Amino acid sequence: MAWLDKAWVDTVLEALTAFFLIAGALITFISSFGMVHLRDFYLRMHGPAKATTLGVGLILVACMLYFVLIERTFHIQLLLVTIFLLITAPISAHLLAKVALHQKLPSDTSTTGAPSELREEDVGQEPDTPHPEDPGSSQRP
Amino acid sequence: MIGIALWISFFLVAMAIVLNAYRLLVGPSLPDRIIALDTMYVNSIALIILYTIWLSTRVYFEGALLIAMLGFISTVAVCKYLLRGDIIE
């Protein structure tokens, strides 16, 4: 890769690294600030579920560019961490939303609508069909 | 240029972890605390990566990957326990 030896490549890589570092750290801070500032759990979940993943992904991209800058090598481990975070963040957010609905956490008064596709037992009610080993469970008040 | 950006990023990510710790200690419900811990390990990955850039070494990449995997598995385990009362049915 002969074009990597040109003088302007270092300047461009350094500027890109600094930009990605600042952008990633700023987005991470904003998402954590939203988690402290917002009113109920369902609103607070937006920051960690979306913005934190983007912020940490940008910081990992900055680290990859930095190692291209100083060593002219490309490390694939950082890309693995980014992909892993992109895969796992929606799953944990989905499970946490299910836990919150199961525990019937209070939502903000201006919230409209309800989760319509969930079963009774997913939102903390008694299930429709009785458990096979406990036939009397659906008759409980 | 990278040095100044690195110090600003250290400060911002450390403040993010402080805010997560506030939500972890104060948080009115249990899912609040779980999601605070979840965000805290993702932010600690960012802190480790910033430390890697500061030292110009690549020793800690595997550490970041390990924290990502173990944190996800522990979050899923606690959520599963709260949902079903059991982790592996």
gemmi code that builds the backbone of each chain (N, CA, C; Angstrom):
import gemmi

chains = {
    "A": [
        ("MET", (0.847, -1.190, 0.000), (0.000, 0.000, 0.000), (0.882, 1.240, 0.000)),
        ("ALA", (1.257, 1.668, -1.182), (2.216, 2.785, -1.268), (1.579, 4.113, -0.902)),
        ("TRP", (0.268, 4.216, -1.129), (-0.357, 5.517, -0.863), (-0.418, 5.828, 0.625)),
        ("LEU", (-0.187, 4.809, 1.475), (-0.175, 5.069, 2.905), (1.068, 5.834, 3.348)),
        ("ASP", (2.112, 5.874, 2.495), (3.343, 6.549, 2.893), (3.334, 8.042, 2.598)),
        ("LYS", (2.302, 8.520, 1.940), (2.246, 9.956, 1.634), (2.125, 10.774, 2.925)),
        ("ALA", (2.509, 12.015, 2.856), (2.566, 12.843, 4.070), (1.178, 13.222, 4.553)),
        ("TRP", (0.227, 13.446, 3.606), (-1.084, 13.938, 4.048), (-1.918, 12.850, 4.706)),
        ("VAL", (-1.532, 11.587, 4.520), (-2.332, 10.494, 5.092), (-2.295, 10.554, 6.617)),
        ("ASP", (-1.114, 10.877, 7.181), (-1.010, 10.971, 8.635), (-1.924, 12.053, 9.194)),
        ("THR", (-1.932, 13.204, 8.523), (-2.775, 14.304, 9.002), (-4.242, 13.920, 8.973)),
        ("VAL", (-4.651, 13.297, 7.844), (-6.066, 12.920, 7.722), (-6.436, 11.873, 8.761)),
        ("LEU", (-5.553, 10.884, 8.967), (-5.856, 9.845, 9.946), (-5.936, 10.416, 11.360)),
        ("GLU", (-5.038, 11.353, 11.673), (-5.052, 11.945, 13.008), (-6.336, 12.746, 13.239)),
        ("ALA", (-6.729, 13.520, 12.212), (-7.956, 14.312, 12.356), (-9.166, 13.398, 12.505)),
        ("LEU", (-9.215, 12.314, 11.708), (-10.348, 11.391, 11.807), (-10.384, 10.711, 13.173)),
        ("THR", (-9.204, 10.309, 13.688), (-9.167, 9.670, 15.009), (-9.686, 10.606, 16.091)),
        ("ALA", (-9.215, 11.860, 16.066), (-9.670, 12.820, 17.072), (-11.166, 13.064, 16.955)),
        ("PHE", (-11.660, 13.166, 15.692), (-13.100, 13.399, 15.512), (-13.915, 12.241, 16.055)),
        ("PHE", (-13.518, 11.006, 15.740), (-14.297, 9.859, 16.211), (-14.228, 9.728, 17.724)),
        ("LEU", (-13.058, 10.056, 18.312), (-12.954, 10.003, 19.779), (-13.927, 10.970, 20.432)),
        ("ILE", (-13.917, 12.216, 19.980), (-14.787, 13.223, 20.597), (-16.250, 12.876, 20.375)),
        ("ALA", (-16.596, 12.459, 19.146), (-17.998, 12.144, 18.850), (-18.468, 10.964, 19.696)),
        ("GLY", (-17.651, 9.904, 19.791), (-18.050, 8.734, 20.569), (-18.216, 9.056, 22.036)),
        ("ALA", (-17.259, 9.806, 22.612), (-17.347, 10.131, 24.032), (-18.546, 11.035, 24.307)),
        ("LEU", (-18.826, 11.960, 23.389), (-19.956, 12.870, 23.580), (-21.279, 12.108, 23.541)),
        ("ILE", (-21.414, 11.179, 22.591), (-22.663, 10.416, 22.483), (-22.832, 9.508, 23.700)),
        ("THR", (-21.721, 8.908, 24.166), (-21.796, 8.079, 25.373), (-22.255, 8.893, 26.579)),
        ("PHE", (-21.677, 10.098, 26.714), (-22.062, 10.944, 27.853), (-23.524, 11.361, 27.757)),
        ("ILE", (-23.977, 11.700, 26.546), (-25.370, 12.142, 26.409), (-26.334, 11.012, 26.749)),
        ("SER", (-26.000, 9.778, 26.342), (-26.909, 8.668, 26.640), (-26.965, 8.409, 28.149)),
        ("SER", (-25.814, 8.502, 28.827), (-25.849, 8.294, 30.278), (-26.573, 9.432, 30.985)),
        ("PHE", (-26.433, 10.646, 30.456), (-27.167, 11.767, 31.043), (-28.672, 11.574, 30.889)),
        ("GLY", (-29.085, 11.053, 29.705), (-30.504, 10.762, 29.509), (-30.997, 9.698, 30.471)),
        ("MET", (-30.135, 8.735, 30.805), (-30.563, 7.693, 31.730), (-30.790, 8.253, 33.128)),
        ("VAL", (-30.074, 9.315, 33.496), (-30.325, 9.929, 34.800), (-31.520, 10.877, 34.736)),
        ("HIS", (-31.672, 11.571, 33.603), (-32.570, 12.718, 33.554), (-34.012, 12.356, 33.241)),
        ("LEU", (-34.245, 11.307, 32.439), (-35.606, 11.047, 31.961), (-36.509, 10.514, 33.070)),
        ("ARG", (-37.823, 10.449, 32.802), (-38.785, 10.366, 33.876), (-39.133, 8.946, 34.310)),
        ("ASP", (-39.387, 8.035, 33.388), (-39.729, 6.688, 33.839), (-38.837, 5.664, 33.130)),
        ("PHE", (-38.994, 4.401, 33.521), (-38.048, 3.386, 33.059), (-38.091, 3.206, 31.553)),
        ("TYR", (-39.311, 3.269, 30.983), (-39.430, 3.003, 29.537), (-38.755, 4.100, 28.724)),
        ("LEU", (-38.762, 5.331, 29.248), (-38.028, 6.407, 28.570), (-36.528, 6.255, 28.787)),
        ("ARG", (-36.149, 5.865, 30.011), (-34.728, 5.761, 30.340), (-34.037, 4.685, 29.534)),
        ("MET", (-34.797, 3.705, 29.019), (-34.165, 2.592, 28.328), (-33.620, 2.985, 26.962)),
        ("HIS", (-34.044, 4.152, 26.413), (-33.599, 4.514, 25.069), (-32.098, 4.764, 25.002)),
        ("GLY", (-31.557, 5.450, 26.021), (-30.140, 5.775, 25.986), (-29.235, 4.560, 25.912)),
        ("PRO", (-29.307, 3.663, 26.904), (-28.444, 2.487, 26.862), (-28.696, 1.589, 25.655)),
        ("ALA", (-29.948, 1.526, 25.186), (-30.235, 0.583, 24.106), (-29.667, 1.052, 22.777)),
        ("LYS", (-29.652, 2.356, 22.532), (-29.231, 2.810, 21.203), (-27.964, 3.645, 21.230)),
        ("ALA", (-27.965, 4.702, 22.053), (-26.882, 5.679, 21.923), (-25.556, 5.156, 22.465)),
        ("THR", (-25.604, 4.350, 23.544), (-24.345, 3.858, 24.093), (-23.619, 2.957, 23.100)),
        ("THR", (-24.400, 2.121, 22.393), (-23.778, 1.255, 21.407), (-23.092, 2.071, 20.310)),
        ("LEU", (-23.759, 3.124, 19.849), (-23.158, 3.977, 18.816), (-21.897, 4.656, 19.335)),
        ("GLY", (-21.944, 5.180, 20.564), (-20.791, 5.888, 21.105), (-19.584, 4.982, 21.263)),
        ("VAL", (-19.796, 3.793, 21.849), (-18.675, 2.885, 22.042), (-18.174, 2.364, 20.695)),
        ("GLY", (-19.093, 2.177, 19.745), (-18.666, 1.770, 18.401), (-17.781, 2.817, 17.750)),
        ("LEU", (-18.118, 4.089, 17.922), (-17.289, 5.158, 17.350), (-15.917, 5.191, 18.024)),
        ("ILE", (-15.862, 4.962, 19.343), (-14.561, 4.955, 20.026), (-13.718, 3.778, 19.531)),
        ("LEU", (-14.355, 2.631, 19.280), (-13.602, 1.483, 18.761), (-13.084, 1.755, 17.353)),
        ("VAL", (-13.887, 2.440, 16.526), (-13.423, 2.822, 15.188), (-12.229, 3.766, 15.291)),
        ("ALA", (-12.282, 4.688, 16.276), (-11.152, 5.602, 16.478), (-9.897, 4.831, 16.858)),
        ("CYS", (-10.058, 3.788, 17.689), (-8.893, 2.993, 18.086), (-8.309, 2.253, 16.893)),
        ("MET", (-9.194, 1.707, 16.014), (-8.686, 1.047, 14.801), (-7.899, 2.021, 13.936)),
        ("LEU", (-8.433, 3.232, 13.735), (-7.729, 4.230, 12.919), (-6.402, 4.622, 13.560)),
        ("TYR", (-6.368, 4.650, 14.906), (-5.132, 5.026, 15.591), (-4.048, 3.989, 15.356)),
        ("PHE", (-4.437, 2.696, 15.376), (-3.403, 1.685, 15.142), (-2.991, 1.624, 13.687)),
        ("VAL", (-3.890, 2.010, 12.757), (-3.451, 2.170, 11.365), (-2.442, 3.318, 11.283)),
        ("LEU", (-2.665, 4.362, 12.084), (-1.782, 5.532, 12.034), (-0.390, 5.219, 12.554)),
        ("ILE", (-0.300, 4.518, 13.722), (1.029, 4.374, 14.317), (1.744, 3.117, 13.865)),
        ("GLU", (1.014, 2.052, 13.484), (1.691, 0.798, 13.154), (1.463, 0.350, 11.721)),
        ("ARG", (0.546, 0.999, 10.999), (0.142, 0.550, 9.655), (-0.374, -0.893, 9.681)),
        ("THR", (-1.046, -1.279, 10.782), (-1.668, -2.606, 10.843), (-3.138, -2.439, 11.171)),
        ("PHE", (-3.918, -3.449, 10.794), (-5.360, -3.395, 10.966), (-5.764, -4.487, 11.935)),
        ("HIS", (-6.335, -4.109, 13.105), (-6.684, -5.086, 14.132), (-8.158, -5.442, 14.020)),
        ("ILE", (-8.429, -6.740, 13.888), (-9.797, -7.181, 13.657), (-10.544, -7.378, 14.974)),
        ("GLN", (-9.809, -7.450, 16.121), (-10.474, -7.716, 17.411), (-11.449, -6.602, 17.762)),
        ("LEU", (-11.065, -5.353, 17.435), (-11.928, -4.221, 17.779), (-13.221, -4.263, 16.980)),
        ("LEU", (-13.115, -4.691, 15.717), (-14.318, -4.850, 14.903), (-15.212, -5.942, 15.483)),
        ("LEU", (-14.566, -7.000, 16.041), (-15.351, -8.066, 16.693), (-16.132, -7.514, 17.883)),
        ("VAL", (-15.491, -6.684, 18.713), (-16.199, -6.105, 19.869), (-17.368, -5.258, 19.389)),
        ("THR", (-17.155, -4.469, 18.329), (-18.238, -3.622, 17.810), (-19.418, -4.464, 17.331)),
        ("ILE", (-19.118, -5.506, 16.552), (-20.199, -6.350, 16.030), (-20.926, -7.046, 17.176)),
        ("PHE", (-20.159, -7.497, 18.174), (-20.781, -8.179, 19.313), (-21.711, -7.241, 20.072)),
        ("LEU", (-21.265, -5.992, 20.273), (-22.143, -5.031, 20.959), (-23.378, -4.735, 20.130)),
        ("LEU", (-23.213, -4.619, 18.810), (-24.376, -4.341, 17.956), (-25.371, -5.486, 17.986)),
        ("ILE", (-24.879, -6.733, 18.146), (-25.802, -7.865, 18.196), (-26.483, -7.931, 19.553)),
        ("THR", (-25.726, -7.729, 20.652), (-26.283, -8.043, 21.972), (-27.095, -6.913, 22.594)),
        ("ALA", (-26.867, -5.659, 22.197), (-27.596, -4.567, 22.859), (-29.115, -4.657, 22.652)),
        ("PRO", (-29.635, -4.961, 21.441), (-31.097, -5.095, 21.316), (-31.670, -6.247, 22.113)),
        ("ILE", (-30.887, -7.334, 22.266), (-31.415, -8.487, 22.991), (-31.586, -8.151, 24.465)),
        ("SER", (-30.566, -7.512, 25.053), (-30.698, -7.185, 26.475), (-31.760, -6.115, 26.692)),
        ("ALA", (-31.912, -5.182, 25.738), (-32.962, -4.171, 25.885), (-34.346, -4.815, 25.811)),
        ("HIS", (-34.513, -5.790, 24.904), (-35.789, -6.503, 24.783), (-36.122, -7.240, 26.075)),
        ("LEU", (-35.106, -7.931, 26.645), (-35.354, -8.675, 27.878), (-35.676, -7.729, 29.031)),
        ("LEU", (-34.998, -6.571, 29.079), (-35.275, -5.622, 30.164), (-36.667, -5.030, 30.033)),
        ("ALA", (-37.118, -4.797, 28.787), (-38.486, -4.302, 28.605), (-39.490, -5.348, 29.061)),
        ("LYS", (-39.199, -6.635, 28.778), (-40.110, -7.684, 29.237), (-40.148, -7.751, 30.762)),
        ("VAL", (-38.978, -7.569, 31.392), (-38.949, -7.575, 32.860), (-39.773, -6.413, 33.418)),
        ("ALA", (-39.636, -5.226, 32.779), (-40.367, -4.057, 33.277), (-41.869, -4.248, 33.117)),
        ("LEU", (-42.314, -4.823, 31.994), (-43.747, -5.068, 31.821), (-44.242, -6.129, 32.783)),
        ("HIS", (-43.384, -7.120, 33.054), (-43.761, -8.190, 33.960), (-43.936, -7.665, 35.379)),
        ("GLN", (-43.060, -6.711, 35.783), (-43.166, -6.145, 37.121), (-44.146, -4.978, 37.195)),
        ("LYS", (-44.797, -4.632, 36.070), (-45.804, -3.571, 36.005), (-45.257, -2.256, 36.546)),
        ("LEU", (-44.096, -1.834, 36.020), (-43.524, -0.557, 36.456), (-44.412, 0.587, 35.988)),
        ("PRO", (-44.529, 1.653, 36.760), (-45.372, 2.783, 36.342), (-44.736, 3.537, 35.184)),
        ("SER", (-45.577, 3.980, 34.233), (-45.079, 4.771, 33.112), (-45.546, 6.216, 33.283)),
        ("ASP", (-44.951, 7.098, 32.483), (-45.269, 8.524, 32.570), (-46.723, 8.760, 32.179)),
        ("THR", (-47.327, 9.840, 32.695), (-48.756, 10.053, 32.472), (-49.070, 10.395, 31.025)),
        ("SER", (-48.105, 10.944, 30.295), (-48.366, 11.287, 28.895), (-48.133, 10.119, 27.951)),
        ("THR", (-47.818, 8.936, 28.487), (-47.621, 7.770, 27.633), (-48.964, 7.297, 27.091)),
        ("THR", (-49.064, 7.102, 25.779), (-50.284, 6.562, 25.187), (-49.984, 5.201, 24.585)),
        ("GLY", (-51.046, 4.377, 24.457), (-50.889, 3.077, 23.838), (-50.426, 2.047, 24.842)),
        ("ALA", (-50.512, 0.796, 24.427), (-50.109, -0.312, 25.284), (-49.549, -1.416, 24.404)),
        ("PRO", (-48.725, -2.278, 24.943), (-48.245, -3.413, 24.156), (-49.373, -4.387, 23.894)),
        ("SER", (-49.814, -4.488, 22.619), (-51.015, -5.257, 22.312), (-50.725, -6.699, 21.962)),
        ("GLU", (-49.476, -7.006, 21.620), (-49.196, -8.350, 21.121), (-48.724, -9.294, 22.216)),
        ("LEU", (-48.675, -8.803, 23.450), (-48.164, -9.653, 24.513), (-49.301, -10.430, 25.159)),
        ("ARG", (-48.951, -11.582, 25.730), (-49.950, -12.379, 26.417), (-50.199, -11.804, 27.807)),
        ("GLU", (-51.221, -12.324, 28.466), (-51.575, -11.822, 29.793), (-50.429, -11.995, 30.775)),
        ("GLU", (-49.766, -13.150, 30.699), (-48.755, -13.438, 31.706), (-47.486, -12.619, 31.470)),
        ("ASP", (-47.327, -12.033, 30.257), (-46.152, -11.221, 30.000), (-46.240, -9.868, 30.670)),
        ("VAL", (-47.457, -9.395, 30.953), (-47.607, -8.097, 31.594), (-48.043, -8.241, 33.045)),
        ("GLY", (-47.745, -9.394, 33.655), (-47.915, -9.541, 35.087), (-49.253, -10.095, 35.519)),
        ("GLN", (-50.132, -10.483, 34.549), (-51.433, -11.047, 34.940), (-51.298, -12.562, 35.078)),
        ("GLU", (-52.390, -13.190, 35.491), (-52.422, -14.639, 35.547), (-52.564, -15.194, 34.137)),
        ("PRO", (-51.965, -16.327, 33.823), (-52.079, -16.884, 32.468), (-53.480, -17.401, 32.179)),
        ("ASP", (-53.837, -17.440, 30.871), (-55.149, -17.941, 30.452), (-55.289, -19.428, 30.764)),
        ("THR", (-54.306, -20.185, 30.283), (-54.375, -21.631, 30.447), (-53.680, -22.017, 31.735)),
        ("PRO", (-54.288, -22.912, 32.523), (-53.659, -23.287, 33.793), (-52.396, -24.109, 33.571)),
        ("HIS", (-51.514, -24.043, 34.543), (-50.313, -24.861, 34.498), (-50.703, -26.316, 34.690)),
        ("PRO", (-50.115, -27.243, 33.922), (-50.565, -28.646, 34.006), (-50.379, -29.259, 35.384)),
        ("GLU", (-49.373, -28.817, 36.161), (-49.185, -29.418, 37.480), (-49.949, -28.668, 38.563)),
        ("ASP", (-50.615, -27.544, 38.213), (-51.324, -26.738, 39.209), (-52.627, -26.258, 38.597)),
        ("PRO", (-53.645, -27.128, 38.509), (-54.872, -26.777, 37.764), (-55.640, -25.629, 38.395)),
        ("GLY", (-55.445, -25.366, 39.686), (-56.254, -24.336, 40.316), (-55.680, -22.938, 40.197)),
        ("SER", (-54.586, -22.791, 39.476), (-53.900, -21.498, 39.511), (-54.682, -20.424, 38.765)),
        ("SER", (-55.495, -20.801, 37.742), (-56.202, -19.768, 36.990), (-57.453, -19.296, 37.718)),
        ("GLN", (-57.866, -20.001, 38.784), (-59.047, -19.553, 39.518), (-58.698, -18.598, 40.656)),
        ("ARG", (-57.382, -18.355, 40.859), (-57.001, -17.461, 41.962), (-57.436, -16.035, 41.664)),
        ("PRO", (-57.855, -15.280, 42.673), (-58.286, -13.888, 42.417), (-57.101, -13.027, 41.993)),
    ],
    "B": [
        ("MET", (-3.005, 16.705, 18.649), (-4.454, 16.726, 18.423), (-5.119, 15.529, 19.080)),
        ("ILE", (-4.525, 14.330, 18.913), (-5.120, 13.146, 19.527), (-5.010, 13.226, 21.044)),
        ("GLY", (-3.922, 13.837, 21.557), (-3.751, 13.933, 23.006), (-4.865, 14.716, 23.671)),
        ("ILE", (-5.197, 15.879, 23.093), (-6.281, 16.702, 23.664), (-7.611, 15.961, 23.562)),
        ("ALA", (-7.867, 15.364, 22.382), (-9.122, 14.625, 22.200), (-9.219, 13.471, 23.176)),
        ("LEU", (-8.063, 12.841, 23.454), (-8.053, 11.705, 24.377), (-8.414, 12.143, 25.787)),
        ("TRP", (-7.877, 13.302, 26.232), (-8.209, 13.754, 27.582), (-9.673, 14.154, 27.691)),
        ("ILE", (-10.194, 14.811, 26.660), (-11.624, 15.166, 26.694), (-12.480, 13.902, 26.738)),
        ("SER", (-12.091, 12.882, 25.959), (-12.874, 11.646, 25.931), (-12.807, 10.925, 27.273)),
        ("PHE", (-11.603, 10.903, 27.897), (-11.492, 10.315, 29.235), (-12.459, 10.989, 30.204)),
        ("PHE", (-12.470, 12.307, 30.175), (-13.343, 13.040, 31.093), (-14.814, 12.712, 30.847)),
        ("LEU", (-15.229, 12.719, 29.557), (-16.646, 12.497, 29.261), (-17.076, 11.081, 29.628)),
        ("VAL", (-16.244, 10.080, 29.310), (-16.634, 8.696, 29.616), (-16.637, 8.476, 31.124)),
        ("ALA", (-15.684, 9.094, 31.851), (-15.684, 8.951, 33.310), (-16.927, 9.583, 33.912)),
        ("MET", (-17.344, 10.745, 33.375), (-18.571, 11.359, 33.875), (-19.785, 10.492, 33.553)),
        ("ALA", (-19.770, 9.832, 32.389), (-20.871, 8.917, 32.049), (-20.942, 7.777, 33.048)),
        ("ILE", (-19.783, 7.250, 33.469), (-19.788, 6.149, 34.442), (-20.274, 6.643, 35.803)),
        ("VAL", (-19.941, 7.897, 36.152), (-20.445, 8.458, 37.416), (-21.969, 8.566, 37.378)),
        ("LEU", (-22.513, 9.010, 36.217), (-23.974, 9.107, 36.107), (-24.618, 7.725, 36.183)),
        ("ASN", (-23.969, 6.704, 35.565), (-24.494, 5.342, 35.672), (-24.486, 4.873, 37.119)),
        ("ALA", (-23.417, 5.223, 37.859), (-23.346, 4.810, 39.268), (-24.454, 5.471, 40.074)),
        ("TYR", (-24.789, 6.721, 39.724), (-25.907, 7.376, 40.401), (-27.206, 6.602, 40.168)),
        ("ARG", (-27.454, 6.228, 38.908), (-28.686, 5.484, 38.621), (-28.646, 4.108, 39.264)),
        ("LEU", (-27.460, 3.528, 39.382), (-27.330, 2.210, 40.011), (-27.644, 2.285, 41.506)),
        ("LEU", (-27.226, 3.352, 42.171), (-27.455, 3.456, 43.611), (-28.850, 3.963, 43.924)),
        ("VAL", (-29.387, 4.889, 43.121), (-30.644, 5.549, 43.443), (-31.836, 4.805, 42.871)),
        ("GLY", (-31.666, 4.295, 41.625), (-32.721, 3.765, 40.777), (-33.885, 3.146, 41.508)),
        ("PRO", (-35.111, 3.609, 41.297), (-36.222, 3.170, 42.146), (-36.592, 1.702, 41.972)),
        ("SER", (-36.365, 1.129, 40.804), (-36.787, -0.254, 40.600), (-35.588, -1.114, 40.229)),
        ("LEU", (-35.811, -2.426, 40.237), (-34.725, -3.372, 39.949), (-34.262, -3.312, 38.491)),
        ("PRO", (-35.187, -3.233, 37.475), (-34.700, -3.089, 36.093), (-33.861, -1.835, 35.871)),
        ("ASP", (-34.126, -0.761, 36.633), (-33.279, 0.427, 36.528), (-31.839, 0.099, 36.900)),
        ("ARG", (-31.687, -0.641, 37.979), (-30.327, -0.982, 38.415), (-29.658, -1.914, 37.417)),
        ("ILE", (-30.432, -2.860, 36.861), (-29.842, -3.788, 35.887), (-29.351, -3.025, 34.663)),
        ("ILE", (-30.173, -2.092, 34.165), (-29.764, -1.393, 32.947), (-28.632, -0.414, 33.247)),
        ("ALA", (-28.539, 0.069, 34.503), (-27.392, 0.899, 34.866), (-26.104, 0.077, 34.838)),
        ("LEU", (-26.158, -1.153, 35.352), (-24.967, -2.010, 35.291), (-24.610, -2.352, 33.860)),
        ("ASP", (-25.645, -2.615, 33.029), (-25.435, -2.947, 31.619), (-24.708, -1.805, 30.909)),
        ("THR", (-25.177, -0.586, 31.121), (-24.528, 0.578, 30.504), (-23.133, 0.782, 31.074)),
        ("MET", (-22.967, 0.445, 32.359), (-21.671, 0.650, 33.006), (-20.599, -0.245, 32.386)),
        ("TYR", (-20.932, -1.508, 32.076), (-19.881, -2.337, 31.483), (-19.581, -1.915, 30.056)),
        ("VAL", (-20.589, -1.450, 29.319), (-20.295, -0.965, 27.963), (-19.390, 0.275, 28.031)),
        ("ASN", (-19.665, 1.158, 29.020), (-18.808, 2.339, 29.167), (-17.412, 1.959, 29.645)),
        ("SER", (-17.315, 0.892, 30.440), (-15.979, 0.487, 30.873), (-15.178, -0.077, 29.707)),
        ("ILE", (-15.869, -0.695, 28.722), (-15.176, -1.106, 27.491), (-14.591, 0.116, 26.800)),
        ("ALA", (-15.388, 1.192, 26.726), (-14.888, 2.423, 26.103), (-13.681, 2.967, 26.858)),
        ("LEU", (-13.717, 2.891, 28.194), (-12.591, 3.393, 29.001), (-11.334, 2.559, 28.750)),
        ("ILE", (-11.503, 1.225, 28.640), (-10.353, 0.355, 28.372), (-9.752, 0.678, 26.998)),
        ("ILE", (-10.638, 0.937, 26.011), (-10.128, 1.249, 24.675), (-9.367, 2.577, 24.683)),
        ("LEU", (-9.883, 3.558, 25.449), (-9.161, 4.841, 25.548), (-7.801, 4.644, 26.212)),
        ("TYR", (-7.742, 3.782, 27.239), (-6.471, 3.486, 27.901), (-5.503, 2.796, 26.942)),
        ("THR", (-6.064, 1.918, 26.076), (-5.241, 1.261, 25.046), (-4.626, 2.290, 24.110)),
        ("ILE", (-5.428, 3.285, 23.689), (-4.887, 4.324, 22.801), (-3.817, 5.127, 23.537)),
        ("TRP", (-4.042, 5.380, 24.820), (-3.096, 6.189, 25.585), (-1.745, 5.487, 25.725)),
        ("LEU", (-1.797, 4.133, 25.965), (-0.554, 3.386, 26.126), (0.041, 2.942, 24.794)),
        ("SER", (-0.701, 3.035, 23.696), (-0.281, 2.540, 22.375), (0.116, 1.068, 22.428)),
        ("THR", (-0.651, 0.283, 23.176), (-0.404, -1.153, 23.230), (-1.686, -1.869, 22.830)),
        ("ARG", (-1.562, -3.164, 22.505), (-2.777, -3.904, 22.134), (-3.013, -5.071, 23.083)),
        ("VAL", (-2.541, -4.949, 24.312), (-2.684, -6.039, 25.278), (-4.131, -6.187, 25.712)),
        ("TYR", (-4.874, -5.066, 25.760), (-6.179, -5.079, 26.420), (-7.359, -5.336, 25.489)),
        ("PHE", (-7.094, -5.657, 24.206), (-8.208, -5.905, 23.285), (-9.027, -7.106, 23.724)),
        ("GLU", (-8.341, -8.181, 24.121), (-9.062, -9.385, 24.545), (-9.836, -9.117, 25.828)),
        ("GLY", (-9.289, -8.257, 26.680), (-10.024, -7.887, 27.887), (-11.342, -7.221, 27.561)),
        ("ALA", (-11.326, -6.324, 26.567), (-12.560, -5.655, 26.160), (-13.575, -6.664, 25.617)),
        ("LEU", (-13.092, -7.616, 24.821), (-13.991, -8.641, 24.264), (-14.592, -9.499, 25.376)),
        ("LEU", (-13.757, -9.858, 26.364), (-14.247, -10.683, 27.482), (-15.296, -9.941, 28.291)),
        ("ILE", (-15.054, -8.644, 28.557), (-16.042, -7.871, 29.319), (-17.354, -7.787, 28.559)),
        ("ALA", (-17.289, -7.613, 27.238), (-18.515, -7.553, 26.437), (-19.306, -8.846, 26.563)),
        ("MET", (-18.637, -9.992, 26.419), (-19.365, -11.260, 26.448), (-19.924, -11.554, 27.838)),
        ("LEU", (-19.091, -11.407, 28.883), (-19.560, -11.761, 30.231), (-20.655, -10.810, 30.705)),
        ("GLY", (-20.548, -9.524, 30.356), (-21.588, -8.589, 30.761), (-22.924, -8.914, 30.122)),
        ("PHE", (-22.903, -9.250, 28.824), (-24.159, -9.617, 28.154), (-24.774, -10.851, 28.787)),
        ("ILE", (-23.929, -11.859, 29.060), (-24.468, -13.104, 29.625), (-25.042, -12.857, 31.019)),
        ("SER", (-24.376, -12.012, 31.830), (-24.908, -11.776, 33.170), (-26.201, -10.977, 33.116)),
        ("THR", (-26.310, -10.005, 32.175), (-27.567, -9.269, 32.043), (-28.711, -10.208, 31.671)),
        ("VAL", (-28.454, -11.092, 30.698), (-29.507, -12.026, 30.276), (-29.880, -12.959, 31.416)),
        ("ALA", (-28.892, -13.381, 32.223), (-29.191, -14.295, 33.322), (-30.070, -13.621, 34.371)),
        ("VAL", (-29.747, -12.372, 34.724), (-30.562, -11.693, 35.743), (-31.965, -11.430, 35.224)),
        ("CYS", (-32.085, -11.019, 33.935), (-33.415, -10.785, 33.365), (-34.237, -12.063, 33.354)),
        ("LYS", (-33.600, -13.162, 32.980), (-34.296, -14.447, 32.936), (-34.756, -14.853, 34.328)),
        ("TYR", (-33.909, -14.581, 35.324), (-34.288, -14.928, 36.694), (-35.483, -14.106, 37.149)),
        ("LEU", (-35.511, -12.804, 36.791), (-36.642, -11.974, 37.212), (-37.905, -12.331, 36.451)),
        ("LEU", (-37.768, -12.775, 35.184), (-38.960, -13.091, 34.396), (-39.576, -14.412, 34.813)),
        ("ARG", (-38.764, -15.449, 35.005), (-39.293, -16.786, 35.173), (-39.055, -17.367, 36.559)),
        ("GLY", (-38.254, -16.707, 37.397), (-37.942, -17.278, 38.693), (-36.915, -18.381, 38.633)),
        ("ASP", (-36.309, -18.574, 37.455), (-35.341, -19.636, 37.268), (-34.496, -19.254, 36.061)),
        ("ILE", (-33.247, -19.688, 36.032), (-32.392, -19.281, 34.914), (-32.429, -20.308, 33.797)),
        ("ILE", (-32.185, -21.581, 34.148), (-32.253, -22.647, 33.139), (-33.380, -23.567, 33.538)),
        ("GLU", (-34.444, -23.592, 32.699), (-35.611, -24.389, 33.065), (-35.475, -25.780, 32.486)),
    ],
}
model = gemmi.Model(1)
for chain_id, residues in chains.items():
    chain = gemmi.Chain(chain_id)
    for i, (resn, *xyz) in enumerate(residues, 1):
        res = gemmi.Residue()
        res.name, res.seqid = resn, gemmi.SeqId(i, " ")
        for name, pos in zip(("N", "CA", "C"), xyz):
            atom = gemmi.Atom()
            atom.name, atom.element = name, gemmi.Element(name[0])
            atom.pos, atom.b_iso = gemmi.Position(*pos), 0.0
            res.add_atom(atom)
        chain.add_residue(res)
    model.add_chain(chain)
structure = gemmi.Structure()
structure.add_model(model)
structure.setup_entities()
